[in-house]
């Protein structure tokens, strides 16, 4: 690396400014970088309430675009996160997706957002995940329309909150990438803004829609956002008996009869 690049790392091509890091558990180096990142975007509670618990119990995956400080020391604090996607929960063959978080200066860097998202899907596929899903409000119009164009289909599985009725939209990873038009694109190609013809607008609409709809949930500013994260309902459903859960939360108790003295 030349002296100019060491002093001004932003002069590097985008593909050399970032590297992709994926973590499935907390460690000192990545934890500090993620905490700093969420503090910078004003969402510290998201790390504390969503990301950290998911990494601690092994049900989450964080995929980040990281910048490395070009001078020593290179230990804790030497890397900073510019964009990140957190997938949760991850079950057998299925995973719940969310938006790509980004620093304010990178919010409209579609190449970076798409690269992180593509990398996240690649990591999931390597782990044996075949299906990804979103939890969408039942009366959603815009979000559901964009998801359908991205290869998702409504499953009919209900998800009820105290504010609205939701349902699952699910897609196979391969079909989803094909619908977006980036099945043959690598994360590095997307990071370099090398999009296949006519796909930039499609990918941008999809990613920015996710960011906008999820932001109401993360900021706690909207009571019933069009899309919300799957708060581990998949793991609850996996534990249900055949035919679904019982009508009541617990079986009726048998009357206890006292023995005659």
KAJOKA-V773365 format. One record per residue. N is the residue number from 1. PHI is phi in radians with two decimals (999 if undefined). PSI is psi in whole degrees, 0 to 359 (* if undefined). D_FIRST is the distance of its C-alpha to the first C-alpha in Angstrom with 2 decimals. Layout:
n=N phi=PHI psi=PSI d_first=D_FIRST
n=N phi=PHI psi=PSI d_first=D_FIRST
This chain:
n=1 phi=999 psi=132 d_first=0.00
n=2 phi=-1.26 psi=164 d_first=3.81
n=3 phi=-1.06 psi=322 d_first=6.71
n=4 phi=-1.09 psi=317 d_first=8.20
n=5 phi=-1.23 psi=326 d_first=6.21
n=6 phi=-1.14 psi=323 d_first=6.57
n=7 phi=-1.45 psi=330 d_first=10.08
n=8 phi=-2.28 psi=76 d_first=10.85
n=9 phi=-1.06 psi=338 d_first=9.57
n=10 phi=-1.20 psi=349 d_first=12.61
n=11 phi=-1.32 psi=344 d_first=11.24
n=12 phi=-1.16 psi=152 d_first=9.49
n=13 phi=-1.01 psi=152 d_first=12.22
n=14 phi=-0.99 psi=324 d_first=14.63
n=15 phi=-1.19 psi=344 d_first=14.22
n=16 phi=-1.84 psi=352 d_first=10.66
n=17 phi=-1.40 psi=334 d_first=11.85
n=18 phi=-2.16 psi=156 d_first=14.55
n=19 phi=-2.35 psi=153 d_first=15.76
n=20 phi=-1.65 psi=134 d_first=19.50
n=21 phi=-2.26 psi=133 d_first=21.45
n=22 phi=-2.13 psi=136 d_first=25.18
n=23 phi=-2.32 psi=145 d_first=27.52
n=24 phi=-2.08 psi=2 d_first=31.26
n=25 phi=-2.66 psi=159 d_first=31.97
n=26 phi=-1.31 psi=139 d_first=31.03
n=27 phi=-2.46 psi=161 d_first=28.67
n=28 phi=-1.01 psi=318 d_first=27.62
n=29 phi=-1.21 psi=309 d_first=23.94
n=30 phi=-1.27 psi=327 d_first=24.63
n=31 phi=-1.08 psi=315 d_first=27.90
n=32 phi=-1.07 psi=317 d_first=26.45
n=33 phi=-1.12 psi=319 d_first=23.85
n=34 phi=-1.22 psi=319 d_first=26.69
n=35 phi=-1.07 psi=317 d_first=29.16
n=36 phi=-1.11 psi=318 d_first=26.91
n=37 phi=-1.06 psi=310 d_first=26.28
n=38 phi=-1.19 psi=329 d_first=30.02
n=39 phi=-1.16 psi=320 d_first=30.90
n=40 phi=-1.14 psi=328 d_first=28.69
n=41 phi=-1.65 psi=8 d_first=30.47
n=42 phi=1.30 psi=25 d_first=33.82
n=43 phi=-2.28 psi=48 d_first=34.73
n=44 phi=-1.01 psi=326 d_first=34.66
n=45 phi=-1.12 psi=332 d_first=37.91
n=46 phi=-1.13 psi=319 d_first=36.35
n=47 phi=-1.16 psi=314 d_first=34.18
n=48 phi=-1.17 psi=323 d_first=37.15
n=49 phi=-1.73 psi=342 d_first=39.77
n=50 phi=-2.16 psi=304 d_first=38.05
n=51 phi=-1.22 psi=306 d_first=34.62
n=52 phi=-1.02 psi=312 d_first=35.26
n=53 phi=-1.07 psi=322 d_first=38.68
n=54 phi=-1.15 psi=324 d_first=37.43
n=55 phi=-1.33 psi=328 d_first=34.70
n=56 phi=-1.21 psi=324 d_first=37.16
n=57 phi=-1.72 psi=6 d_first=39.79
n=58 phi=1.36 psi=14 d_first=37.49
n=59 phi=-1.79 psi=4 d_first=38.56
n=60 phi=-2.16 psi=165 d_first=35.37
n=61 phi=-2.47 psi=126 d_first=31.87
n=62 phi=-1.93 psi=127 d_first=28.96
n=63 phi=-2.08 psi=124 d_first=26.07
n=64 phi=-2.23 psi=150 d_first=23.19
n=65 phi=-1.72 psi=117 d_first=20.09
n=66 phi=-2.03 psi=139 d_first=17.86
n=67 phi=-1.78 psi=136 d_first=14.92
n=68 phi=-1.77 psi=136 d_first=13.16
n=69 phi=-1.11 psi=129 d_first=12.75
n=70 phi=-1.43 psi=13 d_first=9.23
n=71 phi=-2.41 psi=153 d_first=11.21
n=72 phi=-1.26 psi=163 d_first=14.05
n=73 phi=-1.37 psi=158 d_first=16.67
n=74 phi=-1.90 psi=22 d_first=15.81
n=75 phi=-1.57 psi=222 d_first=19.48
n=76 phi=-1.06 psi=132 d_first=21.98
n=77 phi=1.59 psi=357 d_first=21.00
n=78 phi=-1.54 psi=354 d_first=17.23
n=79 phi=-2.18 psi=148 d_first=17.48
n=80 phi=-2.30 psi=144 d_first=19.33
n=81 phi=-1.62 psi=132 d_first=21.27
n=82 phi=-1.81 psi=330 d_first=21.34
n=83 phi=-2.69 psi=152 d_first=23.94
n=84 phi=-2.72 psi=143 d_first=26.22
n=85 phi=-2.15 psi=130 d_first=29.19
n=86 phi=-1.99 psi=124 d_first=31.83
n=87 phi=-1.87 psi=128 d_first=34.32
n=88 phi=-2.91 psi=138 d_first=37.65
n=89 phi=-1.51 psi=162 d_first=39.93
n=90 phi=-1.92 psi=117 d_first=39.05
n=91 phi=-1.94 psi=202 d_first=42.20
n=92 phi=-1.34 psi=101 d_first=43.27
n=93 phi=1.43 psi=359 d_first=41.77
n=94 phi=-2.36 psi=153 d_first=41.47
n=95 phi=-2.61 psi=145 d_first=39.14
n=96 phi=-1.60 psi=126 d_first=39.49
n=97 phi=-1.68 psi=167 d_first=36.79
n=98 phi=-2.56 psi=188 d_first=35.84
n=99 phi=-1.36 psi=172 d_first=33.71
n=100 phi=-1.68 psi=116 d_first=29.94
n=101 phi=-1.32 psi=148 d_first=29.34
n=102 phi=-2.62 psi=153 d_first=26.66
n=103 phi=-1.12 psi=154 d_first=25.67
n=104 phi=-0.92 psi=322 d_first=27.63
n=105 phi=-1.29 psi=351 d_first=24.73
n=106 phi=-2.03 psi=7 d_first=24.15
n=107 phi=-1.04 psi=329 d_first=27.87
n=108 phi=-1.88 psi=16 d_first=28.10
n=109 phi=-1.46 psi=83 d_first=24.78
n=110 phi=-1.04 psi=323 d_first=26.77
n=111 phi=-1.06 psi=317 d_first=23.88
n=112 phi=-1.18 psi=314 d_first=22.40
n=113 phi=-1.06 psi=315 d_first=25.94
n=114 phi=-1.16 psi=324 d_first=26.84
n=115 phi=-1.14 psi=317 d_first=23.80
n=116 phi=-1.14 psi=318 d_first=24.66
n=117 phi=-1.12 psi=317 d_first=28.31
n=118 phi=-1.13 psi=318 d_first=27.74
n=119 phi=-1.08 psi=319 d_first=25.68
n=120 phi=-1.07 psi=317 d_first=28.55
n=121 phi=-1.16 psi=324 d_first=31.11
n=122 phi=-1.13 psi=318 d_first=29.27
n=123 phi=-1.12 psi=318 d_first=29.20
n=124 phi=-1.06 psi=315 d_first=32.89
n=125 phi=-1.07 psi=321 d_first=33.81
n=126 phi=-1.13 psi=332 d_first=32.26
n=127 phi=-1.48 psi=1 d_first=34.44
n=128 phi=1.63 psi=8 d_first=37.50
n=129 phi=-1.35 psi=133 d_first=37.96
n=130 phi=-2.00 psi=337 d_first=39.71
n=131 phi=-2.21 psi=141 d_first=40.97
n=132 phi=-2.20 psi=154 d_first=39.54
n=133 phi=-2.54 psi=162 d_first=41.71
n=134 phi=-2.25 psi=154 d_first=42.17
n=135 phi=-1.80 psi=112 d_first=45.15
n=136 phi=-2.05 psi=139 d_first=46.61
n=137 phi=-1.06 psi=139 d_first=49.58
n=138 phi=-1.04 psi=326 d_first=52.61
n=139 phi=-1.70 psi=18 d_first=53.40
n=140 phi=-1.15 psi=139 d_first=49.85
n=141 phi=-1.92 psi=296 d_first=49.67
n=142 phi=-1.11 psi=307 d_first=46.29
n=143 phi=-1.06 psi=316 d_first=44.15
n=144 phi=-1.10 psi=322 d_first=46.37
n=145 phi=-1.11 psi=314 d_first=46.23
n=146 phi=-1.14 psi=320 d_first=42.43
n=147 phi=-1.12 psi=319 d_first=42.36
n=148 phi=-1.06 psi=319 d_first=44.93
n=149 phi=-1.20 psi=342 d_first=42.89
n=150 phi=-1.68 psi=11 d_first=39.95
n=151 phi=1.69 psi=5 d_first=42.16
n=152 phi=-1.55 psi=149 d_first=43.69
n=153 phi=-2.28 psi=145 d_first=47.41
n=154 phi=-1.22 psi=134 d_first=49.66
n=155 phi=-1.64 psi=340 d_first=50.90
n=156 phi=1.51 psi=357 d_first=53.91
n=157 phi=-1.33 psi=121 d_first=52.85
n=158 phi=-1.38 psi=155 d_first=53.78
n=159 phi=-2.53 psi=110 d_first=51.81
n=160 phi=-1.86 psi=130 d_first=53.89
n=161 phi=-2.02 psi=178 d_first=52.84
n=162 phi=-1.34 psi=355 d_first=55.13
n=163 phi=-1.95 psi=334 d_first=54.04
n=164 phi=-2.88 psi=170 d_first=53.95
n=165 phi=-1.79 psi=131 d_first=54.25
n=166 phi=-2.10 psi=167 d_first=51.09
n=167 phi=-2.51 psi=166 d_first=50.49
n=168 phi=-1.62 psi=137 d_first=47.72
n=169 phi=-1.97 psi=126 d_first=45.82
n=170 phi=-2.26 psi=150 d_first=44.28
n=171 phi=-2.58 psi=147 d_first=42.34
n=172 phi=-1.24 psi=143 d_first=41.11
n=173 phi=-1.02 psi=315 d_first=37.33
n=174 phi=-1.09 psi=315 d_first=37.52
n=175 phi=-1.15 psi=323 d_first=40.07
n=176 phi=-1.10 psi=313 d_first=38.14
n=177 phi=-1.12 psi=323 d_first=34.96
n=178 phi=-1.14 psi=319 d_first=37.20
n=179 phi=-1.14 psi=326 d_first=38.98
n=180 phi=-1.33 psi=340 d_first=35.76
n=181 phi=1.54 psi=16 d_first=34.71
n=182 phi=-2.14 psi=26 d_first=31.39
n=183 phi=-1.08 psi=327 d_first=32.69
n=184 phi=-1.76 psi=9 d_first=30.57
n=185 phi=-1.73 psi=136 d_first=27.40
n=186 phi=-1.55 psi=161 d_first=24.51
n=187 phi=-0.98 psi=322 d_first=22.78
n=188 phi=-1.17 psi=324 d_first=19.54
n=189 phi=-1.13 psi=318 d_first=21.76
n=190 phi=-1.17 psi=321 d_first=23.41
n=191 phi=-1.06 psi=327 d_first=20.26
n=192 phi=-1.49 psi=10 d_first=19.42
n=193 phi=1.08 psi=32 d_first=23.04
n=194 phi=-1.67 psi=80 d_first=24.30
n=195 phi=-1.61 psi=142 d_first=27.81
n=196 phi=-1.01 psi=157 d_first=30.76
n=197 phi=-0.98 psi=133 d_first=33.30
n=198 phi=1.21 psi=11 d_first=35.39
n=199 phi=-1.74 psi=342 d_first=33.72
n=200 phi=-1.01 psi=312 d_first=31.54
n=201 phi=-1.10 psi=320 d_first=34.68
n=202 phi=-1.13 psi=314 d_first=36.09
n=203 phi=-1.17 psi=319 d_first=33.05
n=204 phi=-1.09 psi=315 d_first=32.64
n=205 phi=-1.05 psi=316 d_first=36.34
n=206 phi=-1.10 psi=309 d_first=36.23
n=207 phi=-1.20 psi=320 d_first=33.27
n=208 phi=-1.25 psi=328 d_first=34.43
n=209 phi=-1.10 psi=315 d_first=37.97
n=210 phi=-1.06 psi=316 d_first=36.90
n=211 phi=-1.08 psi=317 d_first=35.07
n=212 phi=-1.20 psi=316 d_first=38.10
n=213 phi=-1.26 psi=322 d_first=40.74
n=214 phi=-1.25 psi=332 d_first=39.11
n=215 phi=-1.04 psi=325 d_first=38.41
n=216 phi=-1.09 psi=326 d_first=42.16
n=217 phi=-1.30 psi=312 d_first=42.33
n=218 phi=-1.09 psi=321 d_first=39.31
n=219 phi=-1.45 psi=352 d_first=40.53
n=220 phi=1.01 psi=35 d_first=44.14
n=221 phi=-1.76 psi=346 d_first=45.19
n=222 phi=-2.17 psi=131 d_first=46.95
n=223 phi=-1.23 psi=320 d_first=49.72
n=224 phi=-2.36 psi=79 d_first=49.43
n=225 phi=-1.07 psi=159 d_first=46.12
n=226 phi=-1.15 psi=330 d_first=46.13
n=227 phi=-2.32 psi=137 d_first=43.63
n=228 phi=-2.27 psi=159 d_first=43.27
n=229 phi=-1.24 psi=152 d_first=41.37
n=230 phi=-1.39 psi=107 d_first=43.30
n=231 phi=-1.46 psi=59 d_first=44.24
n=232 phi=1.21 psi=20 d_first=44.76
n=233 phi=-1.12 psi=335 d_first=47.93
n=234 phi=-1.10 psi=321 d_first=46.81
n=235 phi=-1.22 psi=326 d_first=47.20
n=236 phi=-1.15 psi=315 d_first=50.60
n=237 phi=-1.11 psi=325 d_first=51.71
n=238 phi=-1.15 psi=337 d_first=50.69
n=239 phi=-1.59 psi=355 d_first=53.09
n=240 phi=-1.29 psi=151 d_first=55.98
n=241 phi=-1.27 psi=163 d_first=58.96
n=242 phi=-0.95 psi=137 d_first=59.79
n=243 phi=1.57 psi=0 d_first=61.12
n=244 phi=1.72 psi=175 d_first=59.13
n=245 phi=-1.23 psi=159 d_first=59.76
n=246 phi=-1.17 psi=163 d_first=63.34
n=247 phi=-1.14 psi=331 d_first=65.07
n=248 phi=-2.00 psi=160 d_first=65.08
n=249 phi=-1.15 psi=329 d_first=62.46
n=250 phi=-2.51 psi=152 d_first=64.50
n=251 phi=-1.13 psi=152 d_first=67.62
n=252 phi=-1.11 psi=141 d_first=70.97
n=253 phi=-1.38 psi=139 d_first=72.24
n=254 phi=-1.35 psi=140 d_first=75.40
n=255 phi=-1.11 psi=138 d_first=78.27
n=256 phi=-1.69 psi=118 d_first=78.92
n=257 phi=-1.74 psi=131 d_first=82.58
n=258 phi=-1.34 psi=141 d_first=84.03
n=259 phi=-1.30 psi=140 d_first=86.14
n=260 phi=-1.14 psi=138 d_first=89.83
n=261 phi=-1.35 psi=* d_first=90.95
